[in-house]
Amino acid sequence: MKALYMTIITGLGIAGTVVVALVFASFWPNPSGSNMALDGIDLQYKAGDMVQPVLRFSNQSQGCNTPKITLLNATNRSQAIYNVTAKYVTCNNHFGTDFYAGVNEDWIINHPQKYVIVGSVGSKSVEKEFLVYPNPDHPKLYTDIQVVGPHAYLADHPMNFTIWVKAYGIVNGGEEPDVTIYNNTGSKIWQTHVGVILCCVPELGQINRNFTSSELGNEEGQINGPPVMEKPGEYAMTVSYNKKTISERFTVLSYSNFLLPYNKEINVTHSDGTFSGFTINYTISGDGNKLLAAKIDTSKSLTLSLATPNNGTLAVIVPRALIDSKNAYDNQDAQFIVLMDGKEVKYTEIKSITARIITIPFTDGAEKIEIIAPASI
């Protein structure tokens, strides 16, 4: 989403001209008679601080010009470090005007040295020097995006996932992720509503937020509700936030792919109990049978804890990104080893690009199923 920033310019009538002239005569600094000044610049900054220059000018000469603010190395001015040019032209301006350089990561100064900022309108210019000194503790700019949720969904069913964003930099509290979904031919088939958010001035800071798929609205005007894919197949989803984009792949399956709907889900944790970032969909048959927990360990073993008062079948959609088994010599799929309470058992499998659907029959009293990816052979 793009945020909207508005500068409101108030025009003054002829009746106030004399008063305005008196105000500007006393208010505006007059370097070299140019009626220009740079504000918002301190003499010293710590590395990692942000400079927010404002160019103020009035009473320019005849003609039309575009205001510009440029950041230079004070000892070597041969090449601009950063510059910003106004998106408007000012003509014969006899009243005061502010050109604000904006909130931008390029104005975060990370390298200690002397700098100079030059503000110009046409042939007139004004400048101001400042020093940036070392600050070993200043945080680095970053943006992290993670999509948490299954890697396989059912056609005509809501896609339930969560987008986590963590960032330090120029952040806008009103910004939401842009999400686009493409089919296997690269055609765009779903996108979040790209509109204007009248909220929140961007500022240098930190953000840690999550957005659920049910909060997303699409470009068709849908305000709430997760995306729904109508056709089975392989899909790609891109998520963009704060100038960073990641891509995730997922599979959409039809009911004809299996006997029972995979209408339940469970979070997968590490051995220490922390969330792995993955959720698996599953179905379990048999009266009172339950899947209690799912854990992944560093040896690439997925352990499923069960309560099984009756015989039944467990079928799970296992994302390849969570656990997979490949032959070393041709990188083709290799068989998992599946153990039930320590004994190897048979299973059936349906494969897709992003997931392996494993169905395991069990007898009453079974407590633990292990899905093991053996070392590549």
C-alpha positions as CSV (number, residue, x, y, z in Angstrom):
1,M,0.0,0.0,0.0
2,K,1.2,3.4,-0.7
3,A,0.8,6.1,1.8
4,L,-0.4,9.6,0.8
5,Y,1.3,12.7,2.0
6,M,-0.3,16.0,1.4
7,T,1.1,19.5,1.5
8,I,-1.5,22.1,1.9
9,I,-0.6,25.5,0.4
10,T,-2.7,28.4,1.4
11,G,-2.9,31.3,-0.9
12,L,-3.1,34.8,0.4
13,G,-5.3,37.6,-1.0
14,I,-4.2,40.9,-2.3
15,A,-5.5,42.6,0.8
16,G,-2.9,40.8,2.9
17,T,0.1,41.6,0.7
18,V,1.5,44.4,2.8
19,V,1.2,42.4,6.0
20,V,2.8,39.3,4.4
21,A,5.7,41.4,3.1
22,L,6.4,42.8,6.6
23,V,6.3,39.3,8.0
24,F,8.7,37.8,5.5
25,A,11.0,40.8,5.8
26,S,11.5,40.0,9.4
27,F,11.2,36.2,9.2
28,W,13.2,35.0,6.2
29,P,17.0,34.9,6.5
30,N,18.7,36.5,3.6
31,P,21.9,34.8,2.7
32,S,23.7,36.7,-0.1
33,G,20.4,38.5,-0.8
34,S,18.8,35.4,-2.1
35,N,15.9,35.2,0.4
36,M,16.6,31.5,0.9
37,A,17.3,29.4,4.0
38,L,17.8,25.8,5.0
39,D,16.1,24.7,8.2
40,G,15.8,21.4,10.0
41,I,19.6,20.7,10.0
42,D,21.6,20.5,13.2
43,L,25.3,21.0,13.4
44,Q,26.0,17.5,14.6
45,Y,24.4,14.0,14.3
46,K,25.1,10.5,15.4
47,A,25.6,7.9,12.7
48,G,22.1,6.4,12.1
49,D,20.3,9.6,12.7
50,M,18.0,11.1,10.0
51,V,18.3,14.6,8.6
52,Q,15.1,16.3,7.6
53,P,16.0,19.5,5.6
54,V,13.5,22.1,4.6
55,L,14.3,24.7,1.9
56,R,12.5,28.0,2.4
57,F,12.5,30.6,-0.3
58,S,10.7,33.8,-1.4
59,N,11.0,36.7,-3.7
60,Q,12.7,34.8,-6.4
61,S,13.5,36.5,-9.7
62,Q,11.4,36.3,-12.9
63,G,11.0,32.9,-14.5
64,C,10.0,29.4,-13.5
65,N,12.2,27.0,-11.5
66,T,12.1,23.7,-9.6
67,P,13.3,23.6,-6.0
68,K,16.0,21.0,-5.3
69,I,17.9,19.8,-2.2
70,T,21.2,17.9,-2.5
71,L,23.4,16.0,0.0
72,L,27.2,16.2,-0.7
73,N,30.4,15.1,0.9
74,A,31.8,18.3,2.4
75,T,35.4,17.5,1.3
76,N,34.5,16.1,-2.1
77,R,31.6,17.7,-3.9
78,S,32.1,16.1,-7.2
79,Q,29.2,13.7,-6.9
80,A,25.9,14.0,-5.1
81,I,25.2,11.4,-2.4
82,Y,21.5,12.0,-2.6
83,N,19.2,14.6,-4.1
84,V,15.5,15.3,-4.2
85,T,13.7,17.6,-6.6
86,A,10.3,19.0,-6.1
87,K,7.5,17.7,-8.3
88,Y,6.3,21.2,-9.0
89,V,7.6,24.3,-10.7
90,T,7.5,27.7,-8.9
91,C,7.0,30.9,-11.0
92,N,7.5,34.5,-9.9
93,N,6.9,33.5,-6.3
94,H,6.7,36.6,-4.1
95,F,5.4,34.8,-1.1
96,G,7.2,32.3,1.2
97,T,7.3,28.6,0.1
98,D,8.6,25.6,2.0
99,F,10.1,22.6,0.1
100,Y,10.3,19.7,2.5
101,A,12.9,17.0,1.4
102,G,10.6,14.3,2.8
103,V,11.0,11.3,5.1
104,N,13.3,8.8,3.2
105,E,15.9,6.2,4.2
106,D,18.4,8.1,2.0
107,W,18.4,10.9,4.6
108,I,19.6,8.4,7.3
109,I,23.3,9.2,7.5
110,N,25.3,6.1,8.5
111,H,28.9,7.1,7.7
112,P,30.8,9.5,10.0
113,Q,32.2,12.5,8.2
114,K,31.4,16.1,7.2
115,Y,28.5,16.7,4.9
116,V,26.9,19.7,3.2
117,I,23.3,20.2,2.1
118,V,22.7,22.5,-0.7
119,G,19.2,24.0,-1.4
120,S,18.7,25.6,-4.8
121,V,16.0,27.3,-6.8
122,G,17.1,28.2,-10.3
123,S,20.5,29.9,-10.1
124,K,20.2,30.8,-6.5
125,S,21.4,28.4,-3.7
126,V,22.1,28.2,0.0
127,E,24.0,25.6,1.9
128,K,24.7,24.3,5.4
129,E,27.4,22.0,6.8
130,F,27.0,19.4,9.5
131,L,29.1,16.7,11.1
132,V,28.2,13.0,11.6
133,Y,30.2,11.3,14.4
134,P,30.5,7.5,15.1
135,N,27.8,5.7,16.9
136,P,28.7,2.0,17.2
137,D,25.3,1.2,18.8
138,H,23.1,2.5,16.0
139,P,20.7,-0.1,14.6
140,K,20.9,-1.3,11.0
141,L,18.1,-0.8,8.6
142,Y,16.2,-4.1,7.8
143,T,12.9,-5.5,6.7
144,D,11.9,-9.1,7.4
145,I,8.8,-10.7,6.0
146,Q,7.5,-14.2,6.9
147,V,4.4,-16.0,5.7
148,V,3.2,-18.5,8.3
149,G,0.7,-21.1,7.3
150,P,0.1,-24.2,5.2
151,H,1.7,-24.7,1.9
152,A,-1.3,-26.6,0.5
153,Y,-5.0,-25.5,0.4
154,L,-8.3,-26.8,-0.8
155,A,-10.0,-25.3,-3.9
156,D,-13.0,-23.1,-3.0
157,H,-11.8,-22.8,0.6
158,P,-10.3,-19.8,2.3
159,M,-6.5,-19.6,2.5
160,N,-5.6,-19.1,6.1
161,F,-2.2,-17.7,6.7
162,T,-0.5,-14.9,8.6
163,I,2.1,-12.4,7.4
164,W,4.6,-11.2,10.0
165,V,6.6,-8.1,9.3
166,K,9.5,-6.7,11.3
167,A,11.4,-3.6,10.2
168,Y,13.6,-0.8,11.3
169,G,13.8,2.2,9.1
170,I,11.3,4.6,7.6
171,V,8.0,2.9,8.6
172,N,4.4,3.9,8.3
173,G,2.0,2.6,10.9
174,G,-0.8,2.5,8.4
175,E,1.0,0.5,5.7
176,E,-0.2,-3.0,5.0
177,P,1.4,-5.7,2.9
178,D,0.7,-5.9,-0.9
179,V,-0.1,-9.5,-1.7
180,T,-0.3,-10.9,-5.3
181,I,-1.1,-14.4,-6.3
182,Y,-0.1,-15.9,-9.7
183,N,-1.1,-19.2,-11.3
184,N,1.5,-21.6,-12.9
185,T,1.4,-19.7,-16.2
186,G,2.4,-16.4,-14.4
187,S,-1.0,-14.8,-14.8
188,K,-2.1,-12.6,-11.9
189,I,-5.3,-14.0,-10.4
190,W,-5.6,-12.2,-7.1
191,Q,-4.2,-9.0,-5.5
192,T,-4.8,-7.0,-2.4
193,H,-6.6,-3.7,-2.9
194,V,-4.0,-1.1,-3.9
195,G,-5.3,2.2,-2.7
196,V,-4.5,5.3,-0.6
197,I,-4.2,5.2,3.2
198,L,-4.9,8.5,4.8
199,C,-3.0,7.6,7.9
200,C,0.2,8.0,9.7
201,V,3.2,10.1,8.8
202,P,6.3,8.0,8.0
203,E,9.0,8.1,10.6
204,L,12.2,6.5,11.6
205,G,11.4,3.7,13.9
206,Q,10.7,0.0,14.5
207,I,7.7,-2.1,13.6
208,N,6.6,-5.6,14.5
209,R,3.2,-6.5,13.2
210,N,1.2,-9.4,11.9
211,F,-1.6,-9.4,9.3
212,T,-4.0,-12.4,8.9
213,S,-5.3,-13.4,5.5
214,S,-8.9,-12.6,6.7
215,E,-7.9,-8.9,7.0
216,L,-6.8,-8.6,3.4
217,G,-9.1,-7.0,0.8
218,N,-8.8,-7.6,-2.9
219,E,-8.6,-5.3,-5.9
220,E,-12.3,-6.2,-6.7
221,G,-13.3,-4.2,-3.7
222,Q,-13.7,-7.0,-1.2
223,I,-13.0,-5.4,2.2
224,N,-12.5,-8.5,4.4
225,G,-11.9,-12.1,3.9
226,P,-9.0,-14.3,2.9
227,P,-8.3,-15.2,-0.8
228,V,-10.0,-18.2,-2.2
229,M,-8.6,-20.2,-5.2
230,E,-11.2,-21.8,-7.4
231,K,-9.0,-24.2,-9.4
232,P,-6.5,-26.8,-8.2
233,G,-2.9,-26.3,-9.3
234,E,0.4,-24.8,-8.3
235,Y,0.5,-21.1,-7.4
236,A,3.0,-18.4,-6.4
237,M,2.3,-15.6,-3.9
238,T,4.4,-12.4,-3.6
239,V,4.3,-10.3,-0.5
240,S,5.7,-6.7,-0.5
241,Y,6.2,-4.4,2.5
242,N,8.5,-1.5,3.1
243,K,10.3,-1.9,-0.3
244,K,11.0,-5.6,0.3
245,T,9.4,-8.5,-1.6
246,I,9.4,-12.2,-0.9
247,S,7.8,-15.1,-2.9
248,E,6.2,-18.2,-1.6
249,R,4.8,-21.2,-3.5
250,F,1.8,-23.3,-2.5
251,T,-0.5,-26.0,-3.9
252,V,-4.3,-25.9,-4.2
253,L,-5.9,-29.4,-4.2
254,S,-9.4,-30.6,-5.1
255,Y,-11.4,-33.1,-3.0
256,S,-10.8,-35.7,-5.7
257,N,-7.2,-35.8,-4.6
258,F,-8.1,-37.6,-1.4
259,L,-10.8,-39.4,0.4
260,L,-11.4,-36.9,3.2
261,P,-11.2,-33.1,3.5
262,Y,-8.1,-31.7,5.3
263,N,-10.2,-29.4,7.4
264,K,-8.1,-29.3,10.5
265,E,-4.7,-27.7,11.2
266,I,-2.0,-27.7,13.8
267,N,1.1,-25.6,14.5
268,V,4.4,-27.3,14.2
269,T,6.8,-26.5,17.1
270,H,10.5,-27.1,17.6
271,S,11.7,-29.6,20.2
272,D,12.0,-26.7,22.7
273,G,8.3,-25.8,22.2
274,T,8.9,-22.6,20.1
275,F,6.9,-22.1,17.0
276,S,8.6,-23.3,13.8
277,G,6.7,-21.0,11.5
278,F,4.8,-23.9,9.8
279,T,1.2,-25.1,10.1
280,I,0.1,-28.4,8.7
281,N,-3.4,-29.4,7.6
282,Y,-4.6,-32.9,8.4
283,T,-7.6,-35.1,8.8
284,I,-8.0,-38.0,11.2
285,S,-10.7,-40.7,11.2
286,G,-12.1,-42.8,14.0
287,D,-14.3,-41.9,17.0
288,G,-12.4,-39.8,19.5
289,N,-9.1,-40.0,17.8
290,K,-7.0,-36.8,18.0
291,L,-3.7,-35.3,16.8
292,L,-2.3,-33.6,19.9
293,A,1.0,-32.1,18.8
294,A,3.4,-31.8,15.9
295,K,7.2,-31.3,16.5
296,I,10.1,-31.0,14.1
297,D,13.7,-31.5,15.2
298,T,17.1,-30.8,13.7
299,S,17.5,-34.3,12.3
300,K,14.6,-33.7,10.0
301,S,12.1,-35.8,11.8
302,L,8.4,-34.8,12.2
303,T,6.9,-36.3,15.3
304,L,3.1,-36.4,15.6
305,S,1.6,-37.2,19.0
306,L,-1.8,-38.9,19.1
307,A,-4.7,-40.0,21.3
308,T,-6.3,-43.0,19.6
309,P,-9.1,-44.8,21.5
310,N,-10.0,-46.5,18.1
311,N,-8.5,-47.6,14.9
312,G,-8.3,-44.9,12.3
313,T,-6.3,-43.1,9.6
314,L,-4.2,-40.0,9.8
315,A,-3.6,-38.0,6.6
316,V,-1.3,-34.9,6.8
317,I,-0.2,-32.3,4.2
318,V,3.5,-32.0,4.8
319,P,5.1,-28.9,3.3
320,R,8.3,-29.7,1.5
321,A,9.9,-26.6,3.0
322,L,9.3,-28.2,6.4
323,I,10.6,-31.7,5.7
324,D,11.5,-33.5,2.5
325,S,13.4,-36.5,1.3
326,K,15.5,-36.5,-1.9
327,N,18.0,-38.8,-3.7
328,A,21.4,-37.3,-3.9
329,Y,22.2,-38.7,-7.3
330,D,19.2,-37.3,-9.2
331,N,17.4,-35.0,-6.7
332,Q,14.2,-37.0,-7.2
333,D,11.8,-37.8,-4.3
334,A,12.9,-40.5,-2.0
335,Q,10.7,-42.5,0.4
336,F,10.2,-41.3,4.0
337,I,10.6,-43.7,6.8
338,V,7.4,-43.7,8.9
339,L,7.5,-45.2,12.4
340,M,4.5,-45.8,14.7
341,D,5.6,-46.2,18.3
342,G,9.1,-47.1,17.1
343,K,8.0,-49.7,14.4
344,E,8.2,-49.0,10.7
345,V,4.8,-48.9,9.0
346,K,3.5,-48.6,5.4
347,Y,1.9,-45.4,4.1
348,T,0.5,-44.0,0.9
349,E,1.4,-40.6,-0.6
350,I,0.2,-38.0,-3.0
351,K,2.9,-35.5,-4.2
352,S,2.8,-31.9,-5.4
353,I,5.5,-29.3,-6.0
354,T,5.2,-27.8,-2.6
355,A,3.8,-30.6,-0.4
356,R,3.6,-34.4,0.2
357,I,0.3,-35.7,1.4
358,I,0.9,-38.7,3.6
359,T,-1.8,-41.1,4.8
360,I,-1.0,-43.5,7.6
361,P,-3.5,-46.1,9.0
362,F,-3.1,-46.8,12.8
363,T,-4.5,-49.1,15.4
364,D,-6.1,-48.0,18.7
365,G,-3.6,-47.1,21.4
366,A,-1.0,-45.6,18.9
367,E,0.7,-42.7,20.6
368,K,3.4,-41.5,18.3
369,I,4.0,-41.3,14.5
370,E,7.5,-40.2,13.2
371,I,8.0,-39.1,9.6
372,I,11.7,-39.3,9.0
373,A,13.7,-37.9,6.0
374,P,16.7,-40.3,5.8
375,A,20.1,-39.0,4.7
376,S,20.3,-38.6,0.9
377,I,21.5,-41.7,-0.8
